[in-house]
Amino acid sequence: MSASNTKFATSWLKNLKTNFWNWRTIAQLIFLAIVITCSILAWNTLARNMRNSGLAISFDFLGDPASFDIADSPFPYKASDSYTVALQVGLLNSLKAIAVSIISATVVGVTVGVSRLSNNWLVKQLARVYVEILRNTPLLLQLFFWYSAIFLTLPTASDRISLGFATLAKDGITIAALKMTLSSEFCALVLGLTMFSSAFIAEIVRGGILSVPRGQTEAAKALGLSNFQTMRKIVLPQALRVIIPSLTSQYVNIAKNSSLAIAIGYTDIYRIASTTINQTGRPVNVILIIMGVYLAMSLTISASMNLLNRQFQIVER
């Protein structure tokens, strides 16, 4: 091939690459314009329909008295408080359940995931049965089971079961040292979310451990490290690069699945919002608030996990 032909081919390929990027940029702009247009049309249609129904997209009602009690409140609350305060109570209750569930599901999931790779046949099979049963039954059904089959069968407050550091009764678990009472609904929700999510986390952990080259384990054993030391110092730190991205979706699922608390009577933000809708007749307004809350929680969890993931990635020089 002559020099002129080579120069022509190089120039043609360069122009083709430039045109390709230009067309991709144009396609993205067109898609963005379509999304914005559809959003504007949907919002205008919603506003028009609400005006025709005598409603308005206003949040002034949030200052009105809620006029309903909340049994499980993290701070003093009374029925004369506004809907804003009631929603704050629900939000804090949701955040409390989500935070405890994420921590406990992680601990249980890591334990079960490691047990799935145990050399002990019985431990390995028990972990497998745990994962298969909990992963293949609906979370809602599990919540009903934990709440009705365990917590509602506990004795009344006058006949509490004492465990030394805590007492169990139908109204919840009381921890005397912390001067804290956890309602049965809260405990059932956390237990259900923990058991269900830990089964998925266990498989994520198992897959992450298996992704570590076997030579790493053999080298650790050659150095005289115990199985526990090998897992803690060699295997898990490397497996985290694979585990953390998948954990993000599980943590987001815990946040979203917490809305099932309404099924067992726990006063999370979704239940408070449902009561607010029934009393105010403002479904669109309240649903917009709930959508914003769950979106904010999901994005916060995702951003935090992405930041953590960057800390464990291999930095190439």
C-alpha positions as CSV (number, residue, x, y, z in Angstrom):
1,M,0.0,0.0,0.0
2,S,1.4,3.4,-1.0
3,A,1.9,6.2,1.5
4,S,-1.0,8.2,0.0
5,N,-3.4,5.3,0.4
6,T,-2.2,4.7,4.0
7,K,-2.8,8.4,4.8
8,F,-6.2,8.3,3.2
9,A,-7.2,5.2,5.2
10,T,-6.0,6.7,8.4
11,S,-7.9,10.0,7.7
12,W,-11.1,8.0,6.8
13,L,-10.9,6.0,10.0
14,K,-10.4,9.1,12.1
15,N,-13.4,10.8,10.5
16,L,-15.5,7.7,11.0
17,K,-14.6,7.6,14.7
18,T,-15.4,11.3,15.1
19,N,-18.7,11.0,13.3
20,F,-19.6,7.9,15.4
21,W,-19.0,9.9,18.6
22,N,-21.0,12.8,17.2
23,W,-23.9,10.5,16.3
24,R,-23.8,8.9,19.8
25,T,-23.9,12.4,21.4
26,I,-26.8,13.5,19.2
27,A,-28.7,10.3,20.0
28,Q,-28.2,10.9,23.8
29,L,-29.4,14.5,23.5
30,I,-32.5,13.3,21.5
31,F,-33.2,10.7,24.2
32,L,-32.8,13.3,27.0
33,A,-35.1,15.7,25.2
34,I,-37.7,12.9,24.8
35,V,-37.5,12.1,28.6
36,I,-37.8,15.8,29.6
37,T,-40.7,16.3,27.2
38,C,-42.6,13.2,28.5
39,S,-41.9,14.3,32.1
40,I,-43.3,17.8,31.4
41,L,-46.4,16.3,29.7
42,A,-47.0,13.9,32.6
43,W,-46.7,16.7,35.2
44,N,-49.0,19.0,33.2
45,T,-51.6,16.2,32.9
46,L,-51.3,15.4,36.6
47,A,-51.8,19.1,37.5
48,R,-54.7,19.5,35.2
49,N,-56.5,16.4,36.5
50,M,-56.0,17.5,40.1
51,R,-57.4,21.0,39.3
52,N,-60.4,19.4,37.7
53,S,-60.9,17.3,40.9
54,G,-60.7,20.4,43.1
55,L,-57.2,19.4,44.4
56,A,-53.9,21.2,44.3
57,I,-50.3,20.1,44.4
58,S,-49.7,21.8,47.7
59,F,-48.1,20.6,50.9
60,D,-49.8,23.1,53.3
61,F,-51.7,20.2,54.9
62,L,-48.5,19.0,56.5
63,G,-48.9,21.7,59.1
64,D,-52.3,20.4,60.2
65,P,-52.7,18.3,63.3
66,A,-52.3,14.6,62.6
67,S,-55.0,13.6,65.1
68,F,-53.7,10.0,65.5
69,D,-51.4,8.3,68.0
70,I,-48.2,6.5,67.2
71,A,-47.3,3.7,69.7
72,D,-43.7,3.2,68.7
73,S,-42.1,6.7,68.6
74,P,-38.4,7.5,69.1
75,F,-39.2,10.9,70.7
76,P,-42.2,12.3,72.5
77,Y,-45.2,12.6,70.2
78,K,-48.8,13.4,70.7
79,A,-51.9,13.4,68.4
80,S,-52.0,17.2,68.3
81,D,-48.6,17.3,66.5
82,S,-48.6,18.0,62.8
83,Y,-48.4,15.6,59.9
84,T,-44.8,16.7,59.4
85,V,-43.9,15.5,62.9
86,A,-45.8,12.2,62.3
87,L,-43.9,11.6,59.1
88,Q,-40.6,12.3,60.9
89,V,-41.5,9.7,63.5
90,G,-42.2,7.2,60.7
91,L,-38.9,8.1,58.9
92,L,-36.9,7.6,62.1
93,N,-38.6,4.3,62.7
94,S,-37.8,3.2,59.2
95,L,-34.2,4.3,59.4
96,K,-33.8,2.5,62.7
97,A,-35.1,-0.8,61.3
98,I,-33.1,-0.5,58.1
99,A,-29.8,0.3,60.0
100,V,-30.2,-2.6,62.4
101,S,-31.2,-5.0,59.6
102,I,-28.3,-4.1,57.4
103,I,-25.8,-4.7,60.2
104,S,-27.3,-7.9,61.4
105,A,-27.9,-9.3,57.9
106,T,-24.3,-8.6,57.1
107,V,-23.0,-10.4,60.2
108,V,-25.3,-13.4,59.7
109,G,-24.7,-13.5,55.9
110,V,-20.9,-13.5,56.3
111,T,-21.1,-16.3,58.9
112,V,-23.4,-18.4,56.8
113,G,-21.4,-17.7,53.6
114,V,-18.2,-18.9,55.2
115,S,-20.0,-21.9,56.7
116,R,-21.1,-22.9,53.1
117,L,-17.4,-23.5,52.4
118,S,-16.7,-25.3,55.6
119,N,-14.9,-28.7,55.6
120,N,-17.4,-29.9,58.2
121,W,-20.2,-31.7,56.3
122,L,-22.9,-31.0,58.8
123,V,-22.1,-27.3,59.1
124,K,-22.0,-27.0,55.3
125,Q,-25.3,-28.7,54.8
126,L,-27.1,-26.7,57.5
127,A,-25.9,-23.5,55.9
128,R,-27.1,-24.7,52.5
129,V,-30.5,-25.6,53.9
130,Y,-30.7,-22.2,55.6
131,V,-29.9,-20.4,52.3
132,E,-32.3,-22.4,50.1
133,I,-35.3,-22.2,52.5
134,L,-35.0,-18.4,53.1
135,R,-34.1,-17.5,49.5
136,N,-37.1,-19.4,48.1
137,T,-39.9,-18.2,50.3
138,P,-41.5,-14.8,50.1
139,L,-40.4,-12.1,52.6
140,L,-44.0,-11.2,53.4
141,L,-44.7,-14.8,54.4
142,Q,-41.6,-14.8,56.6
143,L,-42.7,-11.6,58.3
144,F,-46.1,-13.1,59.1
145,F,-44.4,-16.2,60.4
146,W,-41.9,-14.5,62.7
147,Y,-44.6,-12.1,64.0
148,S,-47.5,-14.5,64.5
149,A,-45.7,-17.8,65.3
150,I,-43.1,-16.3,67.7
151,F,-43.8,-12.9,69.1
152,L,-47.6,-13.1,69.4
153,T,-47.2,-16.4,71.2
154,L,-45.1,-14.9,74.0
155,P,-46.7,-14.4,77.4
156,T,-48.3,-11.1,78.5
157,A,-46.4,-8.4,80.3
158,S,-47.3,-9.8,83.7
159,D,-45.7,-13.1,82.9
160,R,-42.5,-12.0,81.1
161,I,-39.8,-14.4,80.3
162,S,-36.5,-13.3,81.9
163,L,-33.2,-13.9,80.1
164,G,-31.1,-12.0,82.6
165,F,-30.1,-9.1,80.4
166,A,-33.6,-8.8,78.8
167,T,-37.2,-9.8,79.3
168,L,-39.6,-11.1,76.6
169,A,-43.3,-10.5,76.4
170,K,-46.0,-10.1,73.8
171,D,-45.5,-6.3,73.8
172,G,-41.8,-6.6,72.9
173,I,-38.3,-7.1,74.3
174,T,-37.2,-5.0,77.3
175,I,-33.4,-4.5,77.8
176,A,-33.1,-3.2,81.4
177,A,-29.5,-2.1,81.2
178,L,-30.2,0.2,78.3
179,K,-33.7,1.2,79.6
180,M,-35.0,0.3,76.1
181,T,-38.1,-1.6,75.0
182,L,-38.2,-2.9,71.4
183,S,-41.8,-3.5,70.2
184,S,-42.7,-6.9,68.8
185,E,-43.5,-5.4,65.4
186,F,-40.0,-3.9,65.3
187,C,-38.3,-7.2,66.3
188,A,-40.3,-9.2,63.8
189,L,-39.5,-6.8,61.0
190,V,-35.7,-6.8,61.8
191,L,-35.7,-10.5,62.2
192,G,-37.5,-11.1,58.9
193,L,-35.3,-8.6,56.9
194,T,-32.2,-10.1,58.5
195,M,-33.0,-13.7,57.8
196,F,-34.2,-13.1,54.3
197,S,-31.4,-10.8,53.2
198,S,-28.6,-12.8,55.0
199,A,-29.4,-15.7,52.7
200,F,-28.6,-13.7,49.6
201,I,-25.6,-12.1,51.3
202,A,-24.3,-15.5,52.2
203,E,-24.2,-16.5,48.5
204,I,-22.5,-13.2,47.6
205,V,-19.9,-13.9,50.3
206,R,-19.4,-17.5,49.1
207,G,-18.9,-16.3,45.5
208,G,-16.5,-13.7,46.6
209,I,-14.4,-16.1,48.6
210,L,-14.3,-18.6,45.6
211,S,-13.1,-15.8,43.4
212,V,-9.8,-15.6,45.4
213,P,-7.1,-17.7,43.8
214,R,-6.5,-21.0,45.6
215,G,-2.8,-20.3,45.7
216,Q,-3.4,-17.5,48.2
217,T,-4.9,-20.0,50.7
218,E,-2.2,-22.5,50.1
219,A,0.5,-19.9,50.6
220,A,-1.1,-18.8,53.9
221,K,-1.2,-22.4,55.1
222,A,2.5,-22.8,54.1
223,L,3.3,-19.8,56.3
224,G,1.6,-21.6,59.2
225,L,-1.6,-19.4,59.4
226,S,-4.7,-21.0,60.9
227,N,-7.9,-21.3,58.9
228,F,-9.4,-18.3,60.8
229,Q,-6.3,-16.2,60.2
230,T,-6.2,-17.1,56.6
231,M,-9.8,-16.1,56.1
232,R,-9.5,-12.9,58.1
233,K,-6.2,-11.6,56.8
234,I,-5.8,-13.1,53.3
235,V,-9.1,-14.3,51.8
236,L,-11.8,-11.8,52.9
237,P,-9.8,-8.6,52.2
238,Q,-9.4,-9.8,48.6
239,A,-12.9,-11.1,48.3
240,L,-14.3,-7.7,49.3
241,R,-13.5,-6.4,45.9
242,V,-16.1,-8.8,44.5
243,I,-18.5,-8.8,47.5
244,I,-19.1,-5.0,48.0
245,P,-20.7,-4.2,44.6
246,S,-23.2,-7.0,45.0
247,L,-23.9,-6.0,48.6
248,T,-25.0,-2.6,47.4
249,S,-28.1,-4.0,45.8
250,Q,-29.0,-6.1,48.9
251,Y,-28.7,-3.1,51.2
252,V,-31.0,-1.1,48.8
253,N,-33.4,-4.0,48.8
254,I,-33.5,-4.0,52.6
255,A,-34.4,-0.3,52.5
256,K,-37.2,-0.9,50.0
257,N,-38.4,-4.1,51.6
258,S,-38.8,-2.3,55.0
259,S,-42.1,-0.9,53.6
260,L,-43.6,-4.3,54.2
261,A,-43.6,-3.4,57.9
262,I,-47.2,-2.2,57.4
263,A,-48.3,-5.8,57.1
264,I,-47.3,-6.5,60.7
265,G,-48.4,-3.2,62.1
266,Y,-45.0,-1.5,62.6
267,T,-45.3,2.3,62.3
268,D,-42.7,3.0,59.6
269,I,-43.0,5.9,57.2
270,Y,-45.1,4.0,54.7
271,R,-47.7,3.2,57.4
272,I,-47.8,6.8,58.6
273,A,-48.1,8.0,55.0
274,S,-51.0,5.6,54.4
275,T,-52.8,7.0,57.4
276,T,-52.1,10.5,56.2
277,I,-53.6,9.8,52.8
278,N,-56.7,8.4,54.4
279,Q,-57.2,11.4,56.6
280,T,-56.2,14.2,54.2
281,G,-57.4,12.8,50.8
282,R,-54.0,13.9,49.3
283,P,-52.7,10.7,47.8
284,V,-50.5,12.3,45.1
285,N,-48.9,14.7,47.4
286,V,-48.1,12.1,50.0
287,I,-46.9,9.5,47.5
288,L,-44.5,12.1,46.0
289,I,-43.1,12.6,49.5
290,I,-42.7,8.8,50.0
291,M,-41.1,8.4,46.6
292,G,-38.6,11.1,47.5
293,V,-37.8,9.5,50.8
294,Y,-37.1,6.1,49.4
295,L,-35.2,7.5,46.5
296,A,-33.0,9.5,48.9
297,M,-32.4,6.4,51.1
298,S,-31.5,4.3,48.1
299,L,-29.2,6.9,46.6
300,T,-27.5,7.5,49.9
301,I,-26.8,3.7,50.4
302,S,-25.6,3.4,46.8
303,A,-23.3,6.4,47.1
304,S,-21.8,5.2,50.4
305,M,-21.2,1.7,49.1
306,N,-19.6,3.1,45.9
307,L,-17.3,5.2,48.0
308,L,-16.4,2.1,50.1
309,N,-15.9,0.1,47.0
310,R,-13.3,2.5,45.7
311,Q,-11.3,2.1,48.9
312,F,-10.9,-1.6,48.2
313,Q,-10.2,-1.6,44.5
314,I,-6.7,-2.3,43.2
315,V,-5.0,1.0,42.2
316,E,-3.0,0.5,39.1
317,R,0.2,2.5,38.6
